[in-house]
């Protein structure tokens, strides 16, 4: 039986309960991780609950099913446990969960498709959690764009 003696990494984590500035539904594609960090810093976020799954907000834009139930469940849990103030949904260019950029005729059609997916996901989350603001963003290789 293993015992806890010396930690693999010595680090003092915050032990106090927190309120989440946002729950961010994000893809786990690491190419955009630094963009996400820069966004959080620019927004002044101190605490983020990150729901990191392949395709990010894709499951929330689709049909009912286990994936959508799981992701919306994570968002609702963030709100319940951490008093989350805002939900942020994100999709990005060249997402493998959508087949990558090669699945689209050109970058404009790819972006337009992702924008429609983000709007559908945002509408679903607003219906499921009407009391919390929901924003949707598209990540491209040159920045992050708010979707109206």
Phi, psi and omega in degrees: 000129180285147176239155178270104179245281179257127180292150175294326176222126178272122184200136180264105178274154176297128181260345180285146176296151183229163169257132181277128174294326180202153166252117184253123176262114194222151174282154180272012176297115187289347179298336184252007182299316180294326176296317178298316179298316180296320178298312179300319179294315180297325179284347182078023180289130175265319182229127178235132168267117186255120174259105188247105181222155178305128180087355179054241184285001183307313183300328182283342180270346187266194181286163176301144179167182185298319181296312180296318179300318180297311185293314179294329175297320178295319178297312180296324178293321176300315179296315183292314185277327188239011177056037185309134185269342188199145174249134179237123180253137182223144168227162182221157177300148175060039181282124180297331179294339177257005181095003179076175182299333181297345179279356183241150180296320181201168183301326181293319179290325177298311181298316180300320179295314179297323178298318179294323176296318180295321178296318179296317179296317180298315179300319180295314181295320178298324178290320182282330182222071189294342185275354186242137177294143180232126176244152180233137182227145173249126179262124175245175182286354177245007177153188184240132187239127176286134179262129180285000000 
